[in-house]
């Protein structure tokens, strides 16, 4: 019976339902994994839902760590973390840990500068400012204006053996596996 109920929930799973199921304390591990998959797949919409703030810090960190997190820009991750921080009862205690899941080098320079002016107390504020400074230094050292292209995970774009498309919109994709590099 539990399997049939779980299958029914999976069949009708959307971001809203996934967020609600993730709040439950039951032990349906495979259903929780399916819900995390759904939230990662529809992250930008889910992060705007009121139930997003009810996720536990470890659940949110697990979702943010995913390589398949569907976001248009890394700024969406930062916005989601700060949104969660505002409404979560544990927000400030875990902010520094969650910020470790942000790819600061992928943020625009303008947004890095805005984050650099953000006032946070304690270790989280120190961690944020250090990450911002590191990213700004990296960007100034390695990028010329107008050439930066943000990618959540870029390894998969390098070789078809790592999951890259051979139809790489104007970019050359390496035709050989990494072992031969």
MIKOL-788922 format. One record per atom (N, C-alpha, C): x, y, z; atom name; residue number from 1; residue in three letters. Coordinates in steps of 0.02 Angstrom, whole numbers. Each point is the difference from the previous one (the first is absolute). Layout:
X|Y|Z|CA|NUM|ALA
...
***
This chain:
42|-60|0|N|1|UNK
-42|60|0|CA|1|UNK
43|63|0|C|1|UNK
53|0|41|N|2|UNK
44|58|3|CA|2|UNK
33|13|-68|C|2|UNK
18|-54|-35|N|3|UNK
30|7|-66|CA|3|UNK
-48|30|-49|C|3|UNK
-63|-18|3|N|4|UNK
-51|27|-45|CA|4|UNK
-12|74|14|C|4|UNK
0|18|64|N|5|UNK
-9|71|18|CA|5|UNK
59|40|-25|C|5|UNK
60|-26|12|N|6|UNK
61|34|-22|CA|6|UNK
0|9|-76|C|6|UNK
-20|-53|-37|N|7|UNK
-2|5|-73|CA|7|UNK
-51|52|-22|C|7|UNK
-56|5|34|N|8|UNK
-51|50|-17|CA|8|UNK
25|71|12|C|8|UNK
36|9|55|N|9|UNK
28|66|14|CA|9|UNK
53|18|-52|C|9|UNK
43|-47|-18|N|10|UNK
51|13|-50|CA|10|UNK
-30|20|-67|C|10|UNK
-55|-33|-18|N|11|UNK
-32|14|-65|CA|11|UNK
-27|71|-3|C|11|UNK
-21|27|56|N|12|UNK
-29|68|1|CA|12|UNK
48|51|29|C|12|UNK
63|-16|4|N|13|UNK
49|42|33|CA|13|UNK
14|64|-39|C|13|UNK
-7|56|34|N|14|UNK
23|64|-27|CA|14|UNK
40|34|55|C|14|UNK
27|59|-14|N|15|UNK
43|33|48|CA|15|UNK
-34|14|67|C|15|UNK
-63|21|-2|N|16|UNK
-36|16|62|CA|16|UNK
-8|-63|43|C|16|UNK
-22|-54|-31|N|17|UNK
-9|-63|37|CA|17|UNK
67|-25|25|C|17|UNK
52|6|-40|N|18|UNK
67|-22|20|CA|18|UNK
23|36|62|C|18|UNK
-11|66|3|N|19|UNK
20|38|59|CA|19|UNK
-39|-21|62|C|19|UNK
-63|-16|-9|N|20|UNK
-41|-22|57|CA|20|UNK
22|-69|24|C|20|UNK
14|-46|-45|N|21|UNK
22|-67|20|CA|21|UNK
67|3|36|C|21|UNK
45|44|-23|N|22|UNK
66|6|32|CA|22|UNK
-4|24|72|C|22|UNK
-55|31|19|N|23|UNK
-9|23|69|CA|23|UNK
-20|-56|46|C|23|UNK
-26|-53|-27|N|24|UNK
-24|-56|40|CA|24|UNK
58|-39|31|C|24|UNK
-13|-32|55|N|25|UNK
52|-37|36|CA|25|UNK
-4|-75|-13|C|25|UNK
-39|-22|-48|N|26|UNK
-6|-71|-13|CA|26|UNK
62|-28|-34|C|26|UNK
6|-65|-3|N|27|UNK
61|-31|-24|CA|27|UNK
-2|-24|-72|C|27|UNK
-40|29|-42|N|28|UNK
-4|-21|-70|CA|28|UNK
58|30|-39|C|28|UNK
58|-32|7|N|29|UNK
61|27|-29|CA|29|UNK
-5|12|-75|C|29|UNK
-27|-48|-36|N|30|UNK
-3|7|-73|CA|30|UNK
-47|57|-20|C|30|UNK
-52|12|38|N|31|UNK
-45|55|-15|CA|31|UNK
34|67|15|C|31|UNK
39|3|54|N|32|UNK
36|61|16|CA|32|UNK
52|15|-54|C|32|UNK
33|-51|-26|N|33|UNK
48|9|-55|CA|33|UNK
-36|27|-62|C|33|UNK
-58|-28|-15|N|34|UNK
-39|23|-58|CA|34|UNK
-21|73|10|C|34|UNK
-17|19|61|N|35|UNK
-19|69|14|CA|35|UNK
60|47|-8|C|35|UNK
58|-20|25|N|36|UNK
59|41|-9|CA|36|UNK
17|6|-74|C|36|UNK
-10|-54|-39|N|37|UNK
10|4|-72|CA|37|UNK
-45|52|-31|C|37|UNK
-63|0|21|N|38|UNK
-50|47|-27|CA|38|UNK
18|73|18|C|38|UNK
21|11|62|N|39|UNK
18|67|22|CA|39|UNK
61|24|-40|C|39|UNK
50|-44|-9|N|40|UNK
59|19|-39|CA|40|UNK
-18|14|-72|C|40|UNK
-46|-37|-27|N|41|UNK
-22|7|-70|CA|41|UNK
-37|66|-11|C|41|UNK
-37|22|50|N|42|UNK
-41|60|-5|CA|42|UNK
20|49|55|C|42|UNK
66|9|9|N|43|UNK
26|35|58|CA|43|UNK
-23|73|4|C|43|UNK
1|35|-54|N|44|UNK
-16|72|2|CA|44|UNK
-73|11|22|C|44|UNK
-46|-41|-24|N|45|UNK
-70|6|20|CA|45|UNK
-8|-22|73|C|45|UNK
30|-57|18|N|46|UNK
-6|-25|68|CA|46|UNK
29|48|51|C|46|UNK
53|34|-17|N|47|UNK
32|45|49|CA|47|UNK
-45|61|15|C|47|UNK
-50|13|-41|N|48|UNK
-46|55|11|CA|48|UNK
-62|-21|40|C|48|UNK
-9|-65|9|N|49|UNK
-59|-27|36|CA|49|UNK
8|10|75|C|49|UNK
-54|16|36|N|50|UNK
5|11|73|CA|50|UNK
27|-61|37|C|50|UNK
-12|-60|-24|N|51|UNK
25|-60|35|CA|51|UNK
75|-11|-8|C|51|UNK
32|38|-44|N|52|UNK
72|-6|-9|CA|52|UNK
37|15|65|C|52|UNK
-23|49|36|N|53|UNK
31|18|64|CA|53|UNK
-8|-52|54|C|53|UNK
-43|-49|-11|N|54|UNK
-10|-54|49|CA|54|UNK
47|-59|-11|C|54|UNK
39|2|-54|N|55|UNK
49|-52|-10|CA|55|UNK
52|3|56|C|55|UNK
26|-58|19|N|56|UNK
55|-1|48|CA|56|UNK
64|22|-35|C|56|UNK
48|23|39|N|57|UNK
64|23|-28|CA|57|UNK
35|-56|-37|C|57|UNK
-1|-60|27|N|58|UNK
34|-56|-34|CA|58|UNK
-34|-18|-66|C|58|UNK
-67|5|-1|N|59|UNK
-36|-14|-63|CA|59|UNK
18|52|-52|C|59|UNK
0|64|20|N|60|UNK
17|53|-47|CA|60|UNK
72|-7|-24|C|60|UNK
45|-15|45|N|61|UNK
71|-8|-20|CA|61|UNK
7|-58|-49|C|61|UNK
-36|-55|12|N|62|UNK
3|-57|-46|CA|62|UNK
-25|19|-70|C|62|UNK
-53|39|-2|N|63|UNK
-27|22|-65|CA|63|UNK
49|48|-34|C|63|UNK
28|46|37|N|64|UNK
47|49|-29|CA|64|UNK
64|-32|-26|C|64|UNK
21|-55|30|N|65|UNK
61|-35|-21|CA|65|UNK
-8|-38|-66|C|65|UNK
-60|-10|-21|N|66|UNK
-13|-42|-58|CA|66|UNK
28|31|-64|C|66|UNK
30|-42|-40|N|67|UNK
27|23|-64|CA|67|UNK
-56|13|-50|C|67|UNK
-58|-30|10|N|68|UNK
-56|9|-47|CA|68|UNK
-49|54|24|C|68|UNK
22|43|46|N|69|UNK
-43|54|23|CA|69|UNK
-16|46|-59|C|69|UNK
-64|7|-15|N|70|UNK
-22|38|-59|CA|70|UNK
-9|73|19|C|70|UNK
49|40|-20|N|71|UNK
-2|72|12|CA|71|UNK
22|36|-63|C|71|UNK
-26|60|-10|N|72|UNK
20|39|-58|CA|72|UNK
64|39|15|C|72|UNK
9|17|63|N|73|UNK
60|38|22|CA|73|UNK
15|-19|72|C|73|UNK
62|6|19|N|74|UNK
21|-17|68|CA|74|UNK
-32|47|51|C|74|UNK
-19|59|-22|N|75|UNK
-34|48|45|CA|75|UNK
-64|-30|29|C|75|UNK
-31|-46|-36|N|76|UNK
-61|-33|25|CA|76|UNK
15|-39|64|C|76|UNK
59|-30|4|N|77|UNK
20|-37|60|CA|77|UNK
9|48|58|C|77|UNK
33|56|-12|N|78|UNK
10|50|53|CA|78|UNK
-67|26|24|C|78|UNK
-44|18|-46|N|79|UNK
-67|25|19|CA|79|UNK
-38|-52|41|C|79|UNK
3|-62|-21|N|80|UNK
-35|-54|36|CA|80|UNK
27|-7|71|C|80|UNK
65|3|8|N|81|UNK
30|-7|66|CA|81|UNK
-22|57|46|C|81|UNK
1|61|-26|N|82|UNK
-20|57|41|CA|82|UNK
-75|0|14|C|82|UNK
-40|-24|-47|N|83|UNK
-72|-7|11|CA|83|UNK
-11|-51|56|C|83|UNK
33|-58|-6|N|84|UNK
-6|-52|51|CA|84|UNK
22|27|68|C|84|UNK
55|37|0|N|85|UNK
27|28|62|CA|85|UNK
-50|45|36|C|85|UNK
-38|39|-38|N|86|UNK
-48|46|29|CA|86|UNK
-58|-36|35|C|86|UNK
-23|-55|-28|N|87|UNK
-60|-32|26|CA|87|UNK
13|-63|41|C|87|UNK
59|-28|-4|N|88|UNK
15|-61|36|CA|88|UNK
17|15|72|C|88|UNK
-23|-44|45|N|89|UNK
15|10|71|CA|89|UNK
74|-12|15|C|89|UNK
34|-40|-43|N|90|UNK
71|-14|9|CA|90|UNK
44|40|-47|C|90|UNK
-28|46|-35|N|91|UNK
34|34|-54|CA|91|UNK
70|24|14|C|91|UNK
8|44|48|N|92|UNK
65|31|10|CA|92|UNK
53|-50|23|C|92|UNK
-19|-50|37|N|93|UNK
48|-49|25|CA|93|UNK
32|-40|-57|C|93|UNK
-35|-9|-55|N|94|UNK
25|-41|-56|CA|94|UNK
19|41|-61|C|94|UNK
-4|65|3|N|95|UNK
12|41|-58|CA|95|UNK
70|-11|-29|C|95|UNK
50|-1|42|N|96|UNK
68|-10|-23|CA|96|UNK
9|-67|-36|C|96|UNK
-31|-52|26|N|97|UNK
4|-66|-31|CA|97|UNK
-34|0|-68|C|97|UNK
-58|32|-4|N|98|UNK
-37|2|-64|CA|98|UNK
37|41|-52|C|98|UNK
33|54|22|N|99|UNK
37|42|-47|CA|99|UNK
58|-37|-32|C|99|UNK
23|-55|31|N|100|UNK
53|-40|-29|CA|100|UNK
-22|-34|-64|C|100|UNK
-65|-2|-12|N|101|UNK
-27|-32|-60|CA|101|UNK
-10|49|-58|C|101|UNK
21|62|10|N|102|UNK
-5|51|-52|CA|102|UNK
65|0|-40|C|102|UNK
-5|2|-65|N|103|UNK
59|6|-43|CA|103|UNK
10|75|-12|C|103|UNK
34|32|46|N|104|UNK
8|73|-2|CA|104|UNK
34|24|-64|C|104|UNK
44|-41|-28|N|105|UNK
34|20|-62|CA|105|UNK
-49|7|-58|C|105|UNK
-60|-30|6|N|106|UNK
-50|4|-53|CA|106|UNK
-46|60|7|C|106|UNK
5|37|54|N|107|UNK
-42|60|9|CA|107|UNK
28|57|-42|C|107|UNK
-45|44|-21|N|108|UNK
23|59|-37|CA|108|UNK
39|45|47|C|108|UNK
44|41|-28|N|109|UNK
40|46|40|CA|109|UNK
-45|48|38|C|109|UNK
-53|23|-32|N|110|UNK
-46|47|32|CA|110|UNK
-31|-32|63|C|110|UNK
-21|-63|-6|N|111|UNK
-30|-33|57|CA|111|UNK
51|-17|54|C|111|UNK
61|-15|-21|N|112|UNK
52|-11|50|CA|112|UNK
12|64|40|C|112|UNK
1|56|-34|N|113|UNK
9|64|35|CA|113|UNK
-57|14|48|C|113|UNK
-62|-16|-21|N|114|UNK
-58|9|44|CA|114|UNK
6|-45|62|C|114|UNK
20|-63|-12|N|115|UNK
8|-46|56|CA|115|UNK
56|23|47|C|115|UNK
51|30|-28|N|116|UNK
55|26|41|CA|116|UNK
-22|55|47|C|116|UNK
-54|34|-16|N|117|UNK
-26|53|42|CA|117|UNK
-55|-24|48|C|117|UNK
-16|-64|-4|N|118|UNK
-51|-29|44|CA|118|UNK
27|-5|71|C|118|UNK
-41|20|47|N|119|UNK
20|-2|70|CA|119|UNK
-30|-61|34|C|119|UNK
43|-46|19|N|120|UNK
-20|-58|39|CA|120|UNK
45|-3|61|C|120|UNK
-29|-18|56|N|121|UNK
40|-3|61|CA|121|UNK
32|-68|7|C|121|UNK
54|-2|37|N|122|UNK
31|-63|18|CA|122|UNK
41|-32|-55|C|122|UNK
12|-65|9|N|123|UNK
42|-38|-46|CA|123|UNK
-30|-3|-70|C|123|UNK
-66|-3|-6|N|124|UNK
-31|-2|-67|CA|124|UNK
17|61|-41|C|124|UNK
0|58|32|N|125|UNK
19|61|-35|CA|125|UNK
72|-1|-23|C|125|UNK
44|-24|44|N|126|UNK
71|-5|-18|CA|126|UNK
9|-49|-58|C|126|UNK
-33|-57|4|N|127|UNK
5|-51|-53|CA|127|UNK
-25|28|-67|C|127|UNK
-57|35|2|N|128|UNK
-28|29|-61|CA|128|UNK
49|49|-31|C|128|UNK
27|46|40|N|129|UNK
44|51|-27|CA|129|UNK
65|-30|-27|C|129|UNK
25|-52|32|N|130|UNK
60|-33|-25|CA|130|UNK
-13|-34|-68|C|130|UNK
-56|-34|-6|N|131|UNK
-18|-32|-63|CA|131|UNK
-9|51|-56|C|131|UNK
-32|56|17|N|132|UNK
-10|54|-49|CA|132|UNK
67|28|-23|C|132|UNK
44|14|47|N|133|UNK
66|27|-17|CA|133|UNK
40|-49|-43|C|133|UNK
-2|-64|18|N|134|UNK
35|-51|-40|CA|134|UNK
-27|-2|-72|C|134|UNK
-66|3|-6|N|135|UNK
-31|-3|-66|CA|135|UNK
16|62|-41|C|135|UNK
-1|58|32|N|136|UNK
17|62|-36|CA|136|UNK
73|-1|-23|C|136|UNK
44|-24|42|N|137|UNK
71|-5|-18|CA|137|UNK
8|-49|-58|C|137|UNK
-33|-56|3|N|138|UNK
3|-50|-53|CA|138|UNK
-25|29|-65|C|138|UNK
-57|34|2|N|139|UNK
-31|27|-60|CA|139|UNK
43|54|-31|C|139|UNK
29|43|40|N|140|UNK
43|53|-26|CA|140|UNK
63|-28|-32|C|140|UNK
24|-55|28|N|141|UNK
62|-30|-24|CA|141|UNK
-11|-42|-63|C|141|UNK
-58|-31|-9|N|142|UNK
-9|-48|-54|CA|142|UNK
-48|20|-55|C|142|UNK
-40|50|9|N|143|UNK
-51|16|-49|CA|143|UNK
8|71|-28|C|143|UNK
-10|6|-64|N|144|UNK
-3|66|-29|CA|144|UNK
-74|20|-4|C|144|UNK
-16|63|0|N|145|UNK
-70|22|0|CA|145|UNK
-39|-29|-59|C|145|UNK
-60|-24|14|N|146|UNK
-45|-24|-52|CA|146|UNK
10|-72|-21|C|146|UNK
50|-35|27|N|147|UNK
11|-68|-22|CA|147|UNK
-22|-52|51|C|147|UNK
-22|20|58|N|148|UNK
-18|-48|51|CA|148|UNK
-67|-34|-16|C|148|UNK
-1|-66|4|N|149|UNK
-61|-38|-8|CA|149|UNK
-10|-44|61|C|149|UNK
-52|15|38|N|150|UNK
-12|-36|62|CA|150|UNK
-24|-71|-13|C|150|UNK
28|-48|36|N|151|UNK
-22|-70|-4|CA|151|UNK
2|-28|70|C|151|UNK
-52|-36|18|N|152|UNK
-2|-32|65|CA|152|UNK
55|-51|7|C|152|UNK
5|-43|-48|N|153|UNK
52|-51|-1|CA|153|UNK
26|-2|-71|C|153|UNK
63|13|-11|N|154|UNK
25|5|-68|CA|154|UNK
35|-63|-23|C|154|UNK
17|-47|44|N|155|UNK
36|-60|-20|CA|155|UNK
-38|-38|-54|C|155|UNK
-65|-4|6|N|156|UNK
-39|-37|-49|CA|156|UNK
0|33|-69|C|156|UNK
22|62|-6|N|157|UNK
2|34|-63|CA|157|UNK
65|-12|-38|C|157|UNK
48|-34|30|N|158|UNK
66|-8|-29|CA|158|UNK
7|-60|-46|C|158|UNK
-35|-54|14|N|159|UNK
10|-62|-37|CA|159|UNK
-65|-39|-4|C|159|UNK
-15|-29|-59|N|160|UNK
-61|-41|-5|CA|160|UNK
2|-60|47|C|160|UNK
59|-22|20|N|161|UNK
5|-57|46|CA|161|UNK
-20|19|70|C|161|UNK
-5|65|13|N|162|UNK
-22|25|65|CA|162|UNK
-71|25|-3|C|162|UNK
-34|-13|-55|N|163|UNK
-70|20|-6|CA|163|UNK
-12|62|-41|C|163|UNK
53|28|-32|N|164|UNK
-9|61|-39|CA|164|UNK
-35|-17|-66|C|164|UNK
-35|47|-24|N|165|UNK
-32|-7|-65|CA|165|UNK
53|11|-54|C|165|UNK
-4|-39|-52|N|166|UNK
46|11|-56|CA|166|UNK
-25|57|-44|C|166|UNK
-59|25|16|N|167|UNK
-29|58|-35|CA|167|UNK
12|61|44|C|167|UNK
60|21|9|N|168|UNK
19|51|49|CA|168|UNK
-3|71|-28|C|168|UNK
-54|21|-24|N|169|UNK
-14|68|-22|CA|169|UNK
61|44|-11|C|169|UNK
42|-18|-48|N|170|UNK
56|43|-17|CA|170|UNK
64|-13|39|C|170|UNK
-4|-42|51|N|171|UNK
60|-15|40|CA|171|UNK
26|-69|-19|C|171|UNK
64|-8|1|N|172|UNK
31|-64|-15|CA|172|UNK
-5|-45|61|C|172|UNK
-22|-62|-11|N|173|UNK
-5|-49|53|CA|173|UNK
56|-50|-11|C|173|UNK
37|-15|52|N|174|UNK
54|-48|-6|CA|174|UNK
-27|-68|-20|C|174|UNK
28|-33|-52|N|175|UNK
-27|-63|-25|CA|175|UNK
29|-61|35|C|175|UNK
40|8|51|N|176|UNK
34|-57|30|CA|176|UNK
-11|0|76|C|176|UNK
5|-59|31|N|177|UNK
-9|-3|72|CA|177|UNK
55|35|38|C|177|UNK
-14|18|62|N|178|UNK
47|38|42|CA|178|UNK
65|-39|12|C|178|UNK
-3|-67|2|N|179|UNK
61|-38|14|CA|179|UNK
54|16|-51|C|179|UNK
-19|18|-61|N|180|UNK
50|13|-52|CA|180|UNK
27|71|3|C|180|UNK
-24|41|46|N|181|UNK
27|67|7|CA|181|UNK
66|-6|35|C|181|UNK
***
